Amino acid sequence: MELYRATNIPVFQNMMFDDKKSAMSCPMGDVVLVQDPLTGLVTNVAYDAELLNYDAKYQNEQACSAAFQRHLDEVTRIIDRSFSDKTLIEVGCGKGYFLEHLRGSGYEVTGVDPAYEGTKSYIVRDLFTKDVGLSAEGVILRHVLEHVPAPMSFLSDIACANGGRGYAYIEVPCFDWICSHRAWFDIFYEHVNYFRLSDFYRLFGTVVEAGHVFGGQYLFAVVDLATVQQPVRGEEETCFPEDFLSGIQNIIKSNIHRKRKAIWGGAAKGMMFALTLQRSGFEVDVVIDINPAKQGKYLAGTGLRVSSPEEGLKELEPGDEVFVMNSNYFDEILSMAGSQYSYVKVDEL
């Protein structure tokens, strides 16, 4: 059964472009979410992996934020419980921030990611396959599994490459949180899979611990790689809300008067939010992000330029609207921007 459909959206939400023309002519694709009748997993059946090529222009690093660093500290505490004194591989290590964080905490960690930009010898700039030749006592998979078209095969390959042994820390967005918060801006083409907590208990025979982190937005699970298995759909049904798009409808209704609009957060959520506002007839005036790698670059689909807080706030007047794309960062944003603006926590609409 089809749960949700979004058409003609950029295939990359976190790819940054050097100019407006390139950003607006980026490749597009559709999202058609379906719950598989056999496995119970929720998947975008319109996904085409050939449209995506992860490289150094892919920017999804969130560690510029102190709030996100606190999240990483929480993740490290979870990893300490199961992986203390063990060698680790981080598959999909991005720019290497969390990997370096773990190494600074005393872990021996190697990494692999095609979007890596540095020169560290312990990070391989490539996609993970068995041919990479990496193995360790534990595997870290943070925000990787949602990007993989065949997650069971991918997990089996990791287990095989690791000699069929070891444990893994897995972290992914929580589909139940997306549904309960009507977070339509959290459904991306980049994400082919959408997981619930129950999925991990069907994907693995042994789950050491599992739960929610980052204010409930993310799921985590510590699992035994040797017990990866084909999931079987249970009696639990995915109840997708009929009013899933109510948030954007409320914004449209409440914005009859003219105010300048700023989006704080030039990552995937902000890109999807800006695109939807544009297509609904409302222009975004400013996009702000604290990540220097995004500043001066342009968002896919909309061609909106990303500004630093210092630059972007100069474009606003008291009373203008600032759409906060992730309420986890609200206190941080308020301390930087002040109370003179009208703030809208998008994930609480």
C-alpha positions as CSV (number, residue, x, y, z in Angstrom):
1,M,0.0,0.0,0.0
2,E,1.3,3.4,-0.9
3,L,1.9,5.6,2.2
4,Y,3.1,8.9,0.7
5,R,4.1,10.5,-2.6
6,A,6.3,13.5,-3.5
7,T,7.2,14.2,-7.1
8,N,10.0,16.1,-8.8
9,I,12.3,16.8,-5.8
10,P,16.1,17.0,-5.9
11,V,17.8,13.7,-5.5
12,F,20.4,15.3,-3.3
13,Q,19.2,17.4,-0.3
14,N,22.7,17.9,1.1
15,M,24.6,18.6,-2.1
16,M,25.9,22.2,-2.2
17,F,26.3,24.0,-5.5
18,D,28.6,26.8,-6.5
19,D,26.0,28.9,-8.4
20,K,22.2,29.3,-8.6
21,K,21.9,27.9,-12.2
22,S,23.6,24.6,-11.2
23,A,21.5,24.3,-8.1
24,M,18.2,24.8,-10.0
25,S,19.2,22.4,-12.7
26,C,20.1,19.5,-10.4
27,P,18.8,16.0,-11.0
28,M,15.2,15.3,-9.8
29,G,13.3,12.2,-8.7
30,D,10.2,11.0,-7.1
31,V,9.4,9.6,-3.6
32,V,6.8,6.8,-3.4
33,L,6.8,5.3,0.1
34,V,5.5,1.8,0.4
35,Q,5.5,-0.7,3.2
36,D,6.9,-4.0,1.9
37,P,4.2,-6.8,2.4
38,L,6.9,-9.4,3.2
39,T,9.5,-7.6,5.3
40,G,7.4,-4.8,6.7
41,L,10.1,-2.3,5.9
42,V,9.1,1.2,4.5
43,T,10.9,2.0,1.2
44,N,10.9,4.5,-1.6
45,V,10.0,2.2,-4.5
46,A,10.8,5.1,-7.0
47,Y,14.4,5.3,-5.9
48,D,17.1,5.1,-8.5
49,A,20.6,4.7,-7.1
50,E,22.1,5.6,-10.5
51,L,21.0,9.2,-9.9
52,L,23.2,9.7,-6.9
53,N,27.0,10.1,-6.7
54,Y,28.3,11.0,-3.3
55,D,31.4,13.1,-3.5
56,A,33.2,16.0,-1.7
57,K,30.3,18.4,-2.5
58,Y,28.0,16.4,-0.3
59,Q,27.8,18.4,3.0
60,N,25.8,16.9,5.9
61,E,28.1,17.6,8.8
62,Q,26.2,18.9,11.8
63,A,29.0,19.0,14.3
64,C,29.4,22.8,14.0
65,S,26.5,23.0,16.5
66,A,27.1,22.6,20.3
67,A,23.7,21.0,20.6
68,F,24.7,18.3,18.1
69,Q,28.0,17.8,19.8
70,R,26.1,17.0,22.9
71,H,24.2,14.4,20.9
72,L,27.5,12.9,19.8
73,D,28.6,12.8,23.4
74,E,25.5,10.7,24.2
75,V,26.2,8.4,21.3
76,T,29.8,8.0,22.6
77,R,28.4,6.9,26.0
78,I,26.3,4.3,24.3
79,I,29.3,3.0,22.3
80,D,31.4,2.9,25.5
81,R,28.9,0.4,27.0
82,S,29.4,-2.2,24.2
83,F,32.6,-1.3,22.4
84,S,35.1,-0.3,25.1
85,D,38.7,-1.3,24.2
86,K,37.5,-2.7,20.8
87,T,38.8,-1.8,17.4
88,L,36.2,0.0,15.2
89,I,35.3,0.8,11.6
90,E,33.0,3.7,10.9
91,V,31.3,3.0,7.6
92,G,30.0,6.3,6.1
93,C,32.2,8.5,8.3
94,G,31.5,11.6,6.2
95,K,34.1,14.3,6.8
96,G,35.5,12.3,9.7
97,Y,34.3,14.5,12.6
98,F,32.8,11.7,14.7
99,L,35.6,9.3,13.8
100,E,38.2,11.8,15.2
101,H,35.9,12.3,18.2
102,L,36.2,8.6,18.9
103,R,39.9,8.5,18.3
104,G,40.2,11.3,20.8
105,S,38.3,9.2,23.3
106,G,40.9,6.5,22.9
107,Y,39.4,4.2,20.2
108,E,41.3,2.7,17.4
109,V,39.0,3.6,14.5
110,T,39.3,3.4,10.7
111,G,36.8,4.9,8.3
112,V,35.4,4.7,4.8
113,D,33.4,7.3,2.9
114,P,33.4,8.7,-0.7
115,A,32.6,12.2,0.6
116,Y,35.7,12.4,2.8
117,E,37.9,15.4,2.0
118,G,40.9,15.0,4.2
119,T,44.2,13.2,3.9
120,K,44.2,10.9,7.0
121,S,45.6,7.5,6.1
122,Y,43.1,5.7,8.4
123,I,40.1,6.9,6.3
124,V,39.5,5.4,2.8
125,R,37.7,7.7,0.3
126,D,35.4,5.1,-1.2
127,L,32.1,3.3,-0.8
128,F,32.2,0.4,1.6
129,T,32.5,-3.1,-0.1
130,K,34.1,-6.3,0.9
131,D,37.0,-5.4,-1.4
132,V,38.0,-2.4,0.8
133,G,39.5,-5.0,3.1
134,L,38.6,-3.5,6.4
135,S,37.6,-5.4,9.5
136,A,37.4,-4.7,13.2
137,E,35.7,-5.9,16.4
138,G,32.9,-3.4,16.0
139,V,31.2,-1.4,13.2
140,I,29.7,2.1,13.4
141,L,26.8,2.9,11.0
142,R,25.6,6.4,11.7
143,H,23.0,7.6,9.2
144,V,24.1,5.2,6.5
145,L,21.4,2.5,6.4
146,E,18.7,4.9,5.3
147,H,20.7,5.6,2.1
148,V,21.3,2.0,1.1
149,P,18.9,0.5,-1.5
150,A,19.2,-3.1,-0.2
151,P,19.8,-2.8,3.5
152,M,19.7,-6.6,4.3
153,S,22.3,-7.4,1.6
154,F,24.4,-4.4,2.8
155,L,24.3,-5.6,6.4
156,S,25.2,-9.1,5.3
157,D,28.1,-7.8,3.3
158,I,29.4,-5.9,6.3
159,A,29.1,-9.0,8.5
160,C,30.9,-11.1,5.9
161,A,33.7,-8.6,5.4
162,N,34.1,-8.6,9.2
163,G,34.4,-12.4,9.3
164,G,30.8,-12.9,10.4
165,R,31.6,-11.5,13.8
166,G,31.4,-8.3,15.9
167,Y,28.7,-5.9,16.9
168,A,27.4,-2.8,15.2
169,Y,26.1,0.5,16.4
170,I,23.4,1.7,14.0
171,E,21.7,5.1,14.0
172,V,19.0,6.2,11.6
173,P,16.1,8.7,11.5
174,C,13.0,7.6,13.3
175,F,10.0,7.1,10.9
176,D,7.5,7.1,13.8
177,W,8.8,10.6,14.9
178,I,8.5,11.8,11.3
179,C,4.9,10.6,11.2
180,S,3.9,11.9,14.7
181,H,5.4,15.3,14.0
182,R,4.0,15.5,10.5
183,A,7.6,16.2,9.4
184,W,7.0,16.1,5.6
185,F,10.3,18.0,5.3
186,D,12.1,15.0,6.7
187,I,11.3,12.7,3.7
188,F,14.1,12.9,1.2
189,Y,15.1,11.3,-2.0
190,E,18.4,10.5,-0.5
191,H,16.7,8.3,2.1
192,V,15.4,5.1,0.4
193,N,14.6,3.4,3.7
194,Y,12.6,4.6,6.7
195,F,12.9,2.7,10.0
196,R,10.9,2.1,13.1
197,L,12.4,0.7,16.3
198,S,10.6,-2.6,15.8
199,D,12.4,-3.1,12.4
200,F,15.7,-3.7,14.2
201,Y,14.2,-6.5,16.3
202,R,13.2,-8.2,13.0
203,L,16.4,-7.4,11.2
204,F,18.6,-9.0,13.9
205,G,18.3,-12.0,16.1
206,T,20.2,-10.3,18.9
207,V,19.7,-6.6,19.8
208,V,21.8,-5.7,22.8
209,E,20.1,-2.4,23.3
210,A,18.0,0.0,21.3
211,G,16.1,3.3,21.8
212,H,15.8,6.9,20.8
213,V,18.3,9.8,20.8
214,F,18.4,13.4,19.7
215,G,15.1,14.3,21.1
216,G,13.4,11.2,19.6
217,Q,14.4,12.1,16.0
218,Y,16.9,9.3,15.7
219,L,16.8,5.6,16.5
220,F,19.8,3.6,17.7
221,A,20.5,-0.1,18.0
222,V,23.5,-2.1,19.1
223,V,23.3,-5.4,17.3
224,D,25.1,-8.7,16.8
225,L,26.2,-8.7,13.1
226,A,26.2,-12.5,13.1
227,T,22.5,-12.5,13.6
228,V,21.4,-10.4,10.7
229,Q,18.4,-11.9,9.1
230,Q,15.6,-11.4,6.5
231,P,12.8,-9.6,8.4
232,V,9.3,-10.9,8.4
233,R,6.4,-8.5,8.6
234,G,4.5,-8.7,11.8
235,E,1.0,-7.7,12.7
236,E,2.1,-4.1,13.4
237,E,0.8,-1.7,10.7
238,T,2.4,1.6,9.7
239,C,-0.3,4.2,10.4
240,F,0.6,7.1,8.1
241,P,-1.3,10.2,9.1
242,E,-3.9,11.5,6.7
243,D,-3.1,15.1,7.8
244,F,0.6,14.7,7.2
245,L,0.9,17.9,5.2
246,S,-1.1,20.0,7.7
247,G,2.0,21.9,8.8
248,I,2.7,23.5,5.4
249,Q,-1.1,24.2,5.0
250,N,-1.1,26.0,8.3
251,I,1.9,28.1,7.2
252,I,0.2,29.1,3.9
253,K,-3.0,30.1,5.7
254,S,-1.2,32.2,8.3
255,N,1.1,34.1,5.8
256,I,-1.4,36.2,4.1
257,H,0.4,39.3,5.3
258,R,3.9,40.0,4.1
259,K,6.9,39.4,6.3
260,R,10.4,38.5,5.3
261,K,11.1,34.9,5.8
262,A,14.3,33.3,6.9
263,I,15.0,29.6,7.2
264,W,17.6,28.7,9.8
265,G,19.1,25.4,8.7
266,G,20.5,25.0,5.2
267,A,20.6,21.2,5.2
268,A,18.1,18.6,4.0
269,K,15.2,19.8,6.1
270,G,15.7,23.4,5.1
271,M,16.1,22.5,1.4
272,M,12.8,20.6,1.3
273,F,11.0,23.3,3.3
274,A,12.2,26.1,1.0
275,L,11.3,24.1,-2.1
276,T,7.8,23.4,-0.8
277,L,7.2,27.1,0.2
278,Q,8.4,28.2,-3.2
279,R,6.0,25.8,-5.0
280,S,3.2,27.1,-2.7
281,G,3.8,30.7,-3.9
282,F,5.8,31.9,-0.9
283,E,9.4,33.1,-1.4
284,V,12.1,32.6,1.1
285,D,14.3,35.7,1.6
286,V,17.2,34.3,3.6
287,V,18.7,30.9,4.4
288,I,21.1,30.8,7.4
289,D,23.4,28.0,8.4
290,I,26.4,28.0,10.8
291,N,28.3,25.4,8.8
292,P,31.1,27.4,6.9
293,A,31.1,24.7,4.2
294,K,27.6,25.6,3.3
295,Q,27.9,29.4,3.4
296,G,28.1,31.1,0.1
297,K,26.8,27.9,-1.6
298,Y,23.3,27.3,-3.1
299,L,20.6,24.9,-2.2
300,A,19.4,22.2,-4.7
301,G,16.1,22.9,-6.4
302,T,15.5,26.5,-5.1
303,G,18.9,28.1,-6.0
304,L,18.7,29.9,-2.6
305,R,22.1,31.1,-1.3
306,V,23.1,30.1,2.2
307,S,24.3,32.9,4.4
308,S,26.2,32.9,7.7
309,P,24.3,34.1,10.8
310,E,26.1,37.4,10.7
311,E,25.3,38.0,7.0
312,G,21.8,36.7,7.0
313,L,20.5,38.5,10.1
314,K,21.5,41.8,8.4
315,E,18.7,41.1,5.9
316,L,16.0,40.9,8.6
317,E,14.0,43.4,10.6
318,P,12.4,43.0,14.0
319,G,9.2,40.9,13.7
320,D,10.4,39.0,10.6
321,E,9.8,35.3,10.6
322,V,12.6,32.8,11.3
323,F,11.6,29.2,10.5
324,V,13.7,26.9,12.8
325,M,14.1,23.7,11.0
326,N,15.1,21.6,14.0
327,S,13.8,22.6,17.5
328,N,16.8,20.8,19.0
329,Y,18.8,23.9,18.0
330,F,16.3,26.5,19.1
331,D,18.1,27.7,22.2
332,E,21.3,27.9,20.3
333,I,19.7,30.0,17.5
334,L,17.9,32.3,20.0
335,S,21.2,33.0,21.8
336,M,22.8,34.0,18.4
337,A,19.9,35.9,16.9
338,G,18.1,37.4,19.8
339,S,14.4,37.6,20.6
340,Q,13.4,40.4,18.1
341,Y,12.2,37.9,15.5
342,S,9.0,35.8,15.2
343,Y,10.3,32.2,15.5
344,V,8.4,29.2,14.1
345,K,9.6,25.7,15.2
346,V,8.7,23.9,12.1
347,D,8.7,20.4,13.7
348,E,6.2,21.5,16.3
349,L,3.5,22.9,13.9
